[in-house]
Amino acid sequence: MEEKIFACSIIVSFLVHLVAIGSLLYANVHYAKKVPREIEVVYHAQAQKAVVEKKKLKVKSVKEKKMAPSPEILEKKGRGPSPVMKDIIKQAAKLKVYKKRFNQMSSLDGKRHVSVPVLKSEKITNPQYLSYHEVIRNKIRNRAYFYIDSPDFQAGSVYLTFVVSSKGELTDLKIIKEKTSANSYLRNAGLQSIKESAPFPPFPRDLIYPELSFNVVISFEVDE
C-alpha cells in the first residue's frame, strides 16, 4: 500500500513540474515573437493650415504696427497743433512784436523823450505825499514811452488831473485843455498812459485819506 502512495506522489510531482516548465516555455516564445510597433505621426491638413495662418497673423501684426503720427501730420489732418505748440507759437509772435518795438524805440532813443516834472504850483509839502506822487509820475512816464514811435509823435505837453482812491484805483481823469499844448495823438497818449498805469500802489499809512487828487504834465520832447 505504501508503495502505491509513493508512486502516485512521484507521478503528481512530475505532472506539476511538467506543467510549470511548459508555461515558462510558452511565455518565452510568445514574448520573442512580439515585435516593437512603430509610431506613425500624421499631420492633419486642417491643423497645418491653422499653424500657418497663426504665423501669418503674427508677422502681419508686427509689420502693420503704426507709429504715432508727428505733429505736422496731425496739423495737416485738421486736428490743429497741441496746446503746448499753440503756446509756443503765441509766445514767438509776442517776442517778434516786442523785438520790433524795441528796435523802433532804440532807433529813436536820444531823439524823443518823455518827462513828467514836478509842478511848481504844487504847494503840498507832506513827505509821504511827495514820495507817493513821485512813484505815480515815474509809472506814468514809463508807460508814455510806449507811444513815442508813432509818426504822429511831435513835441508837446499834456496837462492832466486825476483822482486816486486809497487802494490805488483810478476814479477820475480829465485833460485841462487851457494848459495843454499838444496834438490829438499826444492828448490821447497822455490819457492812455495814466489809464494803463492804474491801478497805482495803495496809499502809505501816513496818508489817511479816502482819495487824493494829482496834477501832472506829460511832456513829449523831440531833440533837433
C-alpha positions as CSV (number, residue, x, y, z in Angstrom):
1,M,0.0,0.0,0.0
2,E,2.7,2.4,0.9
3,E,4.4,1.7,-2.4
4,K,1.3,2.7,-4.3
5,I,1.1,6.1,-2.4
6,F,4.7,6.8,-3.1
7,A,4.3,6.0,-6.8
8,C,1.3,8.3,-7.0
9,S,3.2,11.2,-5.4
10,I,6.0,10.8,-7.8
11,I,3.6,10.9,-10.8
12,V,1.7,14.0,-9.4
13,S,5.0,15.8,-8.8
14,F,6.2,15.0,-12.3
15,L,3.0,16.4,-13.8
16,V,3.2,19.6,-11.8
17,H,6.8,20.2,-12.9
18,L,5.9,19.4,-16.5
19,V,3.1,22.0,-16.5
20,A,5.3,24.6,-14.9
21,I,8.1,24.0,-17.4
22,G,5.6,24.2,-20.3
23,S,4.2,27.5,-19.1
24,L,7.6,29.1,-19.0
25,L,8.5,27.9,-22.5
26,Y,5.2,29.3,-23.9
27,A,5.8,32.7,-22.3
28,N,9.3,33.0,-23.7
29,V,8.2,32.0,-27.2
30,H,5.3,34.5,-27.1
31,Y,7.5,37.4,-25.9
32,A,10.1,36.6,-28.5
33,K,7.5,36.8,-31.3
34,K,6.2,40.3,-30.1
35,V,7.8,42.9,-32.3
36,P,8.0,46.6,-31.3
37,R,5.5,48.7,-33.2
38,E,6.5,51.9,-35.0
39,I,4.6,55.1,-34.1
40,E,3.4,56.9,-37.2
41,V,2.8,60.6,-36.8
42,V,0.2,62.0,-39.2
43,Y,-0.4,65.8,-39.5
44,H,-3.9,66.7,-40.5
45,A,-4.2,69.3,-43.2
46,Q,-6.5,71.5,-41.2
47,A,-4.1,71.6,-38.2
48,Q,-1.2,72.6,-40.5
49,K,-3.3,75.3,-42.1
50,A,-4.2,76.7,-38.7
51,V,-0.5,76.9,-37.7
52,V,0.4,78.6,-40.9
53,E,-2.4,81.2,-40.5
54,K,-1.3,81.9,-36.9
55,K,2.2,82.6,-38.1
56,K,1.0,84.9,-40.8
57,L,-1.1,86.9,-38.3
58,K,1.9,87.4,-36.0
59,V,4.1,88.6,-38.9
60,K,1.3,90.9,-40.1
61,S,0.7,92.5,-36.7
62,V,4.4,93.3,-36.5
63,K,4.7,94.8,-40.0
64,E,1.5,96.8,-39.8
65,K,2.1,98.3,-36.4
66,K,1.8,102.1,-36.9
67,M,4.0,104.7,-35.2
68,A,2.4,107.7,-33.5
69,P,1.8,110.5,-36.1
70,S,4.1,113.5,-35.9
71,P,2.7,117.0,-35.0
72,E,2.9,118.0,-38.7
73,I,0.7,115.1,-39.8
74,L,-1.9,116.0,-37.2
75,E,-1.9,119.6,-38.3
76,K,-2.5,118.5,-41.9
77,K,-5.4,116.4,-40.9
78,G,-7.2,119.4,-39.4
79,R,-6.7,118.5,-35.8
80,G,-4.6,121.5,-35.2
81,P,-1.4,121.9,-33.0
82,S,-1.4,120.8,-29.4
83,P,-1.9,123.3,-26.6
84,V,1.8,123.3,-26.0
85,M,2.5,124.2,-29.6
86,K,-0.1,126.9,-29.6
87,D,1.5,128.5,-26.5
88,I,5.0,128.3,-28.2
89,I,3.6,130.0,-31.4
90,K,1.8,132.6,-29.3
91,Q,5.0,133.4,-27.3
92,A,7.0,133.6,-30.5
93,A,4.6,136.1,-32.0
94,K,4.8,138.3,-28.9
95,L,8.5,138.1,-29.0
96,K,8.5,139.4,-32.6
97,V,6.3,142.3,-31.6
98,Y,8.4,143.2,-28.6
99,K,11.6,142.9,-30.7
100,K,10.1,145.2,-33.3
101,R,9.0,147.8,-30.7
102,F,12.4,147.6,-29.0
103,N,14.2,148.2,-32.3
104,Q,12.0,151.2,-33.1
105,M,12.5,152.6,-29.6
106,S,16.2,152.1,-29.9
107,S,16.4,153.9,-33.2
108,L,14.5,156.8,-31.7
109,D,16.5,156.8,-28.5
110,G,18.2,160.1,-28.0
111,K,15.7,162.0,-30.2
112,R,12.4,161.5,-28.5
113,H,11.9,161.8,-24.7
114,V,9.1,161.8,-22.2
115,S,9.2,163.6,-18.8
116,V,6.7,164.2,-16.0
117,P,8.2,167.0,-14.0
118,V,7.1,168.2,-10.6
119,L,4.7,171.2,-11.0
120,K,5.8,174.4,-9.4
121,S,2.3,175.2,-8.4
122,E,2.1,172.2,-6.1
123,K,2.3,173.6,-2.5
124,I,1.9,170.3,-0.7
125,T,5.0,169.6,1.5
126,N,3.9,166.4,3.1
127,P,6.9,164.0,2.5
128,Q,4.6,160.9,2.2
129,Y,2.5,162.7,-0.4
130,L,5.6,163.9,-2.4
131,S,7.1,160.4,-2.3
132,Y,3.8,158.8,-3.4
133,H,3.5,161.5,-6.1
134,E,6.9,160.6,-7.4
135,V,6.0,156.9,-7.7
136,I,2.9,157.8,-9.7
137,R,4.8,160.2,-12.0
138,N,7.5,157.6,-12.7
139,K,4.9,154.9,-13.6
140,I,3.1,157.3,-16.0
141,R,6.3,158.4,-17.6
142,N,7.5,154.8,-18.3
143,R,4.1,154.0,-19.8
144,A,4.1,157.1,-22.0
145,Y,7.3,155.8,-23.7
146,F,5.1,153.2,-25.5
147,Y,3.7,156.0,-27.7
148,I,6.9,157.7,-28.9
149,D,7.4,155.5,-32.0
150,S,4.3,156.8,-33.9
151,P,4.7,159.1,-37.0
152,D,2.2,161.5,-35.3
153,F,4.6,162.0,-32.4
154,Q,5.8,165.6,-32.0
155,A,6.8,168.0,-29.2
156,G,4.1,169.0,-26.9
157,S,2.8,168.8,-23.3
158,V,-0.5,167.4,-21.9
159,Y,-1.8,168.7,-18.6
160,L,-4.0,166.2,-16.7
161,T,-5.7,166.0,-13.4
162,F,-6.9,162.7,-11.9
163,V,-8.2,161.2,-8.6
164,V,-6.8,158.1,-6.9
165,S,-8.5,156.1,-4.1
166,S,-6.7,154.9,-1.0
167,K,-6.5,151.5,-2.7
168,G,-4.7,152.9,-5.7
169,E,-7.7,152.8,-8.0
170,L,-8.2,155.5,-10.7
171,T,-11.6,157.1,-10.1
172,D,-11.5,160.3,-12.3
173,L,-9.4,161.6,-15.1
174,K,-9.5,164.6,-17.4
175,I,-7.4,166.9,-19.5
176,I,-7.1,170.6,-18.7
177,K,-7.4,171.9,-22.2
178,E,-6.3,175.5,-21.5
179,K,-3.0,174.3,-20.1
180,T,-2.4,171.7,-22.8
181,S,-0.4,172.3,-26.0
182,A,-0.3,169.1,-28.0
183,N,-2.0,167.4,-31.0
184,S,-4.8,164.9,-30.7
185,Y,-2.4,162.0,-30.8
186,L,-0.4,163.2,-27.8
187,R,-3.6,164.1,-25.9
188,N,-4.8,160.5,-26.3
189,A,-1.4,159.2,-25.4
190,G,-1.5,161.2,-22.2
191,L,-4.9,159.8,-21.2
192,Q,-3.9,156.2,-22.1
193,S,-0.6,156.5,-20.2
194,I,-2.5,157.3,-17.0
195,K,-5.3,154.7,-17.6
196,E,-2.8,151.9,-18.3
197,S,-0.7,152.8,-15.3
198,A,-3.5,152.2,-13.0
199,P,-4.0,150.7,-10.5
200,F,-1.4,152.5,-8.5
201,P,0.1,151.4,-5.2
202,P,-2.2,151.8,-2.1
203,F,-1.6,155.0,0.0
204,P,1.1,154.9,2.6
205,R,-0.1,154.5,6.2
206,D,0.6,158.2,7.0
207,L,-1.8,159.3,4.2
208,I,-5.1,158.8,5.9
209,Y,-7.4,159.9,3.2
210,P,-10.1,158.2,1.2
211,E,-8.8,159.6,-2.0
212,L,-6.3,162.2,-3.3
213,S,-6.2,164.3,-6.5
214,F,-3.0,164.7,-8.6
215,N,-2.0,167.1,-11.3
216,V,0.7,166.0,-13.8
217,V,2.1,167.4,-17.1
218,I,3.4,164.8,-19.5
219,S,6.0,166.5,-21.6
220,F,6.8,164.9,-25.0
221,E,10.1,166.2,-26.4
222,V,11.9,165.9,-29.7
223,D,15.6,166.8,-30.0
224,E,16.7,168.6,-33.1
